[in-house]
Amino acid sequence: MAHIKLQIPEELSCIAGNSFGREICENQVLPKLIKGEEVVIEMPEHVRAVAIGFMQGMKYVLLKFDIDIKVSFKASTQKLEEKMFRDYHY
């Protein structure tokens, strides 16, 4: 199982944007994936909110590159983890 802790600038406590989600996924997640392997994507502690567009951007990249993986999320709160999971699977 891969564990990827995203590098998000400290000044961004709320992240949004489909294009930003795509950029982060392409630069920080894709290079560390092995097809068929489970991955945990972890948000840094300072990130308190993640918009659905960001999550959908990440999902778009993984689908575009036909990466068959099981994705789970780790965040500063259980509530944020659950929201990220729901938004990713929307």
TORNU-483542 format. One record per residue (C-alpha): residue in one letter; residue number from 1; x, y, z; chain. Coordinates in nm, 2 decimals, decimal comma, padded with zeros to 4 digits. Layout:
// residues N
+------+-------+--------+--------+--------+--------+
: seza : gutor :     c1 :     c2 :     c3 : drense :
+------+-------+--------+--------+--------+--------+
:    a :   NUM :      X :      Y :      Z :      A :
...
+------+-------+--------+--------+--------+--------+
This chain:
// residues 90
+------+-------+--------+--------+--------+--------+
: seza : gutor :     c1 :     c2 :     c3 : drense :
+------+-------+--------+--------+--------+--------+
:    m :     1 :  00,00 :  00,00 :  00,00 :      A :
:    a :     2 :  00,13 :  00,34 : -00,10 :      A :
:    h :     3 :  00,09 :  00,63 :  00,14 :      A :
:    i :     4 :  00,12 :  00,98 : -00,02 :      A :
:    k :     5 :  00,12 :  01,29 :  00,19 :      A :
:    l :     6 :  00,04 :  01,58 : -00,03 :      A :
:    q :     7 :  00,25 :  01,90 : -00,03 :      A :
:    i :     8 :  00,01 :  02,19 : -00,01 :      A :
:    p :     9 :  00,14 :  02,54 :  00,06 :      A :
:    e :    10 :  00,09 :  02,65 :  00,42 :      A :
:    e :    11 : -00,11 :  02,95 :  00,33 :      A :
:    l :    12 : -00,38 :  02,73 :  00,17 :      A :
:    s :    13 : -00,61 :  02,60 :  00,45 :      A :
:    c :    14 : -00,90 :  02,56 :  00,21 :      A :
:    i :    15 : -00,83 :  02,40 : -00,13 :      A :
:    a :    16 : -01,06 :  02,41 : -00,44 :      A :
:    g :    17 : -01,05 :  02,39 : -00,81 :      A :
:    n :    18 : -01,07 :  02,10 : -01,06 :      A :
:    s :    19 : -00,75 :  02,22 : -01,23 :      A :
:    f :    20 : -00,57 :  02,24 : -00,90 :      A :
:    g :    21 : -00,68 :  01,89 : -00,81 :      A :
:    r :    22 : -00,55 :  01,77 : -01,15 :      A :
:    e :    23 : -00,22 :  01,94 : -01,11 :      A :
:    i :    24 : -00,16 :  01,80 : -00,76 :      A :
:    c :    25 : -00,26 :  01,45 : -00,87 :      A :
:    e :    26 : -00,04 :  01,46 : -01,18 :      A :
:    n :    27 :  00,26 :  01,59 : -01,00 :      A :
:    q :    28 :  00,24 :  01,43 : -00,65 :      A :
:    v :    29 :  00,02 :  01,12 : -00,68 :      A :
:    l :    30 :  00,07 :  00,96 : -01,03 :      A :
:    p :    31 :  00,45 :  00,93 : -01,00 :      A :
:    k :    32 :  00,41 :  00,72 : -00,68 :      A :
:    l :    33 :  00,14 :  00,48 : -00,79 :      A :
:    i :    34 :  00,16 :  00,12 : -00,89 :      A :
:    k :    35 : -00,14 : -00,01 : -01,09 :      A :
:    g :    36 : -00,36 : -00,23 : -00,88 :      A :
:    e :    37 : -00,22 : -00,12 : -00,55 :      A :
:    e :    38 : -00,42 :  00,05 : -00,27 :      A :
:    v :    39 : -00,32 :  00,41 : -00,19 :      A :
:    v :    40 : -00,38 :  00,64 :  00,10 :      A :
:    i :    41 : -00,38 :  01,01 :  00,00 :      A :
:    e :    42 : -00,31 :  01,23 :  00,31 :      A :
:    m :    43 : -00,38 :  01,60 :  00,34 :      A :
:    p :    44 : -00,14 :  01,81 :  00,55 :      A :
:    e :    45 : -00,27 :  01,91 :  00,90 :      A :
:    h :    46 : -00,32 :  02,28 :  00,79 :      A :
:    v :    47 : -00,58 :  02,19 :  00,53 :      A :
:    r :    48 : -00,92 :  02,22 :  00,69 :      A :
:    a :    49 : -01,15 :  02,22 :  00,38 :      A :
:    v :    50 : -01,14 :  02,05 :  00,04 :      A :
:    a :    51 : -01,40 :  02,14 : -00,23 :      A :
:    i :    52 : -01,56 :  01,88 : -00,45 :      A :
:    g :    53 : -01,40 :  02,03 : -00,76 :      A :
:    f :    54 : -01,05 :  01,95 : -00,62 :      A :
:    m :    55 : -01,15 :  01,59 : -00,55 :      A :
:    q :    56 : -01,31 :  01,55 : -00,89 :      A :
:    g :    57 : -01,00 :  01,69 : -01,06 :      A :
:    m :    58 : -00,79 :  01,42 : -00,88 :      A :
:    k :    59 : -01,04 :  01,15 : -00,99 :      A :
:    y :    60 : -01,03 :  01,27 : -01,35 :      A :
:    v :    61 : -00,65 :  01,22 : -01,37 :      A :
:    l :    62 : -00,67 :  00,87 : -01,22 :      A :
:    l :    63 : -00,94 :  00,77 : -01,47 :      A :
:    k :    64 : -00,77 :  00,94 : -01,76 :      A :
:    f :    65 : -00,45 :  00,74 : -01,70 :      A :
:    d :    66 : -00,66 :  00,42 : -01,64 :      A :
:    i :    67 : -00,51 :  00,37 : -01,29 :      A :
:    d :    68 : -00,70 :  00,08 : -01,13 :      A :
:    i :    69 : -00,65 :  00,15 : -00,76 :      A :
:    k :    70 : -00,84 :  00,16 : -00,44 :      A :
:    v :    71 : -00,81 :  00,51 : -00,30 :      A :
:    s :    72 : -00,87 :  00,62 :  00,06 :      A :
:    f :    73 : -00,80 :  00,95 :  00,23 :      A :
:    k :    74 : -00,65 :  01,08 :  00,55 :      A :
:    a :    75 : -00,71 :  01,43 :  00,68 :      A :
:    s :    76 : -00,70 :  01,64 :  01,00 :      A :
:    t :    77 : -01,05 :  01,53 :  01,10 :      A :
:    q :    78 : -01,28 :  01,23 :  01,04 :      A :
:    k :    79 : -01,54 :  01,46 :  00,90 :      A :
:    l :    80 : -01,31 :  01,59 :  00,63 :      A :
:    e :    81 : -01,19 :  01,24 :  00,54 :      A :
:    e :    82 : -01,56 :  01,13 :  00,50 :      A :
:    k :    83 : -01,63 :  01,44 :  00,28 :      A :
:    m :    84 : -01,33 :  01,38 :  00,06 :      A :
:    f :    85 : -01,43 :  01,01 :  00,01 :      A :
:    r :    86 : -01,79 :  01,11 : -00,08 :      A :
:    d :    87 : -01,67 :  01,39 : -00,31 :      A :
:    y :    88 : -01,43 :  01,16 : -00,48 :      A :
:    h :    89 : -01,70 :  00,90 : -00,54 :      A :
:    y :    90 : -01,97 :  01,15 : -00,65 :      A :
+------+-------+--------+--------+--------+--------+
